Amino acid sequence: HQSQCPKSNLSSSWLFKGLLSILRKLKSAPDQEVRILLLGLDNAGKTTLLKQLASEDISHITPTQGFNIKSVQSQGFKLNVWDIGGQRKIRPYWRNYFENTDILIYVIDSADRKRFEETGQELAELLEEEKLSCVPVLIFANKQDLLTAAPASEIAEGLNLHTIRDRVWQIQSCSALTGEGVQVDQKSTPSLTPSSWIPAPACHSLPAIMRCGRCHH
């Protein structure tokens, strides 16, 4: 399942620039090897997102029955991205991949409003997991290329993301299919330095996150 992506693929990668940025801000001495967990319901667009990162063909995507791993070298870091299947029968096995996670990326299908309650429940359960305590979370409001997609701000409100108090989090509009809405803003907000990761409609940072030992694996 594992493949190596050329270093050149990352020269303009919007996601990995953001990941490297937040890792540097959250970790005084970041590990050279970084573990990123990519979760979300089935059909949310996780594998498409992963293939976009690796500059791979996205014309034919099949549901992930197990997991995919992409190991990417960039700026002295080795980023291991774990894409785990989101089907209901697979979700109980998510916890097998929690340990040593540095960043959690949670992908939501913004156009599938009927499943907002389901995806919100799954996210809430993830945030209660002890092994993911203090792990920064980036929520991608995916499929913004569809006319029926809910804006990220609406999703954030519906999922009560403002109640997250124990970690740095951010929600970002995007389209994994087109790559739109995912530009990295080089500007930083002094009061939210740990969260100046990728510009988003809603974000929250907690100074105590910097003192949480679980955040410095």
C-alpha positions as a printed NumPy array, in Angstrom:
array([[  0.   ,   0.   ,   0.   ],
       [  2.967,   2.319,   0.498],
       [  4.445,   4.545,  -2.176],
       [  7.113,   7.214,  -2.32 ],
       [  6.28 ,  10.612,  -3.781],
       [  9.018,  12.646,  -5.453],
       [ 10.244,  15.6  ,  -3.473],
       [  9.482,  17.919,  -6.382],
       [  5.764,  17.207,  -6.049],
       [  5.731,  19.191,  -2.826],
       [  7.232,  22.429,  -4.092],
       [  3.792,  24.022,  -4.328],
       [  1.78 ,  21.675,  -2.158],
       [ -0.732,  23.761,  -0.263],
       [ -1.417,  21.11 ,   2.36 ],
       [  2.102,  20.104,   3.265],
       [  3.222,  23.721,   3.516],
       [  0.473,  24.155,   6.082],
       [  1.346,  20.966,   7.9  ],
       [  5.007,  21.865,   8.131],
       [  4.068,  25.344,   9.332],
       [  1.897,  24.155,  12.199],
       [  4.366,  21.448,  13.186],
       [  7.11 ,  24.014,  13.552],
       [  4.87 ,  26.211,  15.697],
       [  3.547,  23.411,  17.882],
       [  6.78 ,  21.549,  18.405],
       [  9.91 ,  23.143,  19.764],
       [ 11.939,  20.221,  18.425],
       [  9.776,  18.528,  15.796],
       [ 10.512,  14.952,  14.893],
       [ 11.898,  14.373,  11.446],
       [  9.167,  11.798,  10.834],
       [  5.581,  13.046,  11.024],
       [  2.461,  10.908,  11.182],
       [ -0.719,  12.348,   9.657],
       [ -4.056,  10.56 ,  10.025],
       [ -6.658,  11.176,   7.295],
       [-10.195,  10.259,   8.381],
       [-13.813,  10.936,   7.422],
       [-16.946,   9.149,   6.265],
       [-16.975,   7.055,   3.111],
       [-17.23 ,   9.14 ,  -0.063],
       [-15.954,  12.279,   1.687],
       [-13.034,  12.577,  -0.739],
       [-10.121,  11.421,   1.414],
       [ -8.388,   9.324,  -1.223],
       [ -8.871,  11.994,  -3.898],
       [ -7.246,  14.49 ,  -1.536],
       [ -4.361,  12.125,  -0.88 ],
       [ -3.797,  11.509,  -4.59 ],
       [ -3.867,  15.25 ,  -5.284],
       [ -1.121,  15.691,  -2.708],
       [  0.944,  13.056,  -4.438],
       [  0.24 ,  14.518,  -7.903],
       [ -1.326,  11.23 ,  -8.935],
       [ -4.151,  10.542, -11.385],
       [ -7.566,  11.097,  -9.778],
       [ -9.69 ,  10.041, -12.753],
       [-10.395,   6.639, -11.235],
       [-10.93 ,   6.477,  -7.47 ],
       [-12.298,   3.394,  -5.735],
       [-13.538,   3.213,  -2.117],
       [-10.734,   2.471,   0.33 ],
       [-11.48 ,  -0.91 ,   1.904],
       [ -8.452,  -0.855,   4.179],
       [ -5.889,   1.913,   4.156],
       [ -3.496,   3.782,   1.889],
       [ -0.149,   5.228,   2.946],
       [  1.853,   7.918,   1.202],
       [  5.342,   8.689,   2.48 ],
       [  6.534,  12.087,   1.35 ],
       [  9.938,  13.73 ,   1.806],
       [  9.934,  17.515,   2.177],
       [ 12.288,  20.051,   3.765],
       [ 13.966,  17.483,   5.959],
       [ 10.699,  15.906,   7.076],
       [  9.27 ,  12.514,   6.247],
       [  5.492,  12.866,   6.222],
       [  3.576,   9.603,   6.546],
       [ -0.067,  10.136,   5.571],
       [ -2.467,   7.351,   6.544],
       [ -5.76 ,   7.313,   4.614],
       [ -8.18 ,   4.967,   6.383],
       [-11.429,   3.749,   4.823],
       [-14.578,   5.479,   6.062],
       [-17.235,   2.804,   5.591],
       [-19.26 ,   2.078,   8.711],
       [-17.836,  -1.444,   9.022],
       [-14.279,  -0.065,   8.95 ],
       [-14.682,   2.802,  11.44 ],
       [-14.323,   0.609,  14.56 ],
       [-10.779,  -0.101,  13.352],
       [ -9.835,   3.586,  13.164],
       [ -8.575,   3.44 ,  16.737],
       [ -5.882,   0.999,  15.67 ],
       [ -4.16 ,   3.906,  13.897],
       [ -4.484,   6.648,  16.558],
       [ -1.199,   6.134,  18.372],
       [  1.596,   8.637,  17.676],
       [ -0.567,  10.784,  15.385],
       [  0.868,  14.291,  14.974],
       [ -1.995,  15.837,  12.99 ],
       [ -5.553,  14.648,  12.351],
       [ -7.157,  15.65 ,   9.059],
       [-10.92 ,  15.091,   8.97 ],
       [-12.652,  15.344,   5.591],
       [-16.356,  16.199,   5.227],
       [-18.542,  15.999,   2.114],
       [-20.028,  19.502,   2.228],
       [-22.729,  18.575,  -0.292],
       [-24.081,  15.564,   1.605],
       [-26.212,  17.404,   4.168],
       [-28.11 ,  14.246,   5.118],
       [-24.92 ,  12.897,   6.686],
       [-23.85 ,  15.991,   8.62 ],
       [-25.206,  14.523,  11.847],
       [-23.376,  11.259,  11.233],
       [-20.069,  12.911,  10.364],
       [-20.404,  15.237,  13.35 ],
       [-20.922,  12.309,  15.686],
       [-17.875,  10.51 ,  14.327],
       [-15.736,  13.639,  14.704],
       [-16.962,  14.187,  18.266],
       [-16.022,  10.629,  19.171],
       [-12.572,  11.086,  17.659],
       [-11.987,  14.201,  19.74 ],
       [-12.819,  12.219,  22.884],
       [-10.187,   9.583,  22.172],
       [ -7.36 ,   9.648,  24.698],
       [ -4.738,   8.693,  22.111],
       [ -5.732,  11.763,  20.062],
       [ -5.678,  14.104,  23.049],
       [ -4.29 ,  17.536,  22.094],
       [ -3.633,  16.433,  18.508],
       [ -4.259,  19.429,  16.178],
       [ -7.154,  18.845,  13.787],
       [ -7.706,  20.261,  10.313],
       [-11.244,  19.812,   8.99 ],
       [-11.639,  19.985,   5.228],
       [-15.117,  21.078,   4.073],
       [-14.66 ,  19.268,   0.785],
       [-16.564,  19.271,  -2.542],
       [-17.025,  23.039,  -2.609],
       [-17.104,  22.742,  -6.412],
       [-20.686,  21.44 ,  -6.095],
       [-23.549,  23.952,  -6.057],
       [-25.223,  22.095,  -3.199],
       [-22.18 ,  22.347,  -0.916],
       [-22.674,  24.001,   2.454],
       [-20.101,  26.707,   3.273],
       [-17.467,  25.864,   5.857],
       [-18.872,  28.459,   8.263],
       [-22.274,  26.736,   8.226],
       [-20.68 ,  23.347,   8.82 ],
       [-18.6  ,  24.722,  11.685],
       [-21.727,  26.095,  13.336],
       [-23.74 ,  22.939,  12.748],
       [-21.027,  20.746,  14.25 ],
       [-20.501,  23.129,  17.191],
       [-16.805,  23.334,  16.45 ],
       [-16.581,  26.444,  18.635],
       [-16.899,  24.145,  21.657],
       [-13.512,  22.54 ,  20.968],
       [-11.257,  23.76 ,  23.768],
       [ -8.47 ,  21.231,  24.127],
       [ -6.57 ,  21.605,  20.856],
       [ -5.746,  23.811,  17.901],
       [ -8.332,  23.293,  15.19 ],
       [ -9.267,  24.77 ,  11.866],
       [-11.901,  24.28 ,   9.172],
       [-11.096,  24.992,   5.549],
       [-13.231,  25.073,   2.403],
       [-11.741,  23.062,  -0.432],
       [-12.342,  20.914,  -3.465],
       [-10.065,  17.901,  -3.625],
       [-11.271,  17.382,  -7.184],
       [-10.26 ,  20.793,  -8.546],
       [ -7.709,  21.874,  -5.932],
       [ -9.553,  25.173,  -5.476],
       [ -9.925,  27.009,  -2.196],
       [ -6.778,  25.609,  -0.691],
       [ -4.195,  28.359,  -1.059],
       [ -1.838,  28.869,   1.852],
       [ -1.813,  32.386,   3.268],
       [  1.683,  33.386,   4.333],
       [  0.325,  36.052,   6.685],
       [  0.111,  35.198,  10.357],
       [ -2.198,  36.421,  13.087],
       [ -0.133,  37.219,  16.201],
       [ -2.921,  36.335,  18.643],
       [ -3.527,  33.023,  16.914],
       [ -0.012,  32.078,  15.941],
       [ -0.475,  28.323,  16.487],
       [ -3.59 ,  28.451,  14.296],
       [ -2.247,  30.57 ,  11.448],
       [ -2.001,  27.301,   9.574],
       [ -4.291,  27.751,   6.612],
       [ -6.821,  30.607,   6.327],
       [-10.258,  29.431,   7.4  ],
       [-13.704,  30.793,   8.195],
       [-13.363,  29.591,  11.758],
       [-10.434,  28.632,  13.919],
       [ -9.58 ,  28.277,  17.572],
       [ -6.285,  28.158,  19.371],
       [ -5.628,  27.508,  23.011],
       [ -2.376,  28.71 ,  24.615],
       [ -2.458,  25.685,  26.906],
       [ -2.018,  23.475,  23.859],
       [  1.619,  24.522,  23.853],
       [  2.026,  23.118,  27.35 ],
       [  0.334,  19.798,  26.728],
       [  2.921,  17.055,  26.822],
       [  0.799,  14.834,  24.602],
       [  1.372,  17.29 ,  21.766],
       [  5.1  ,  16.698,  21.74 ],
       [  5.377,  13.048,  20.806]])
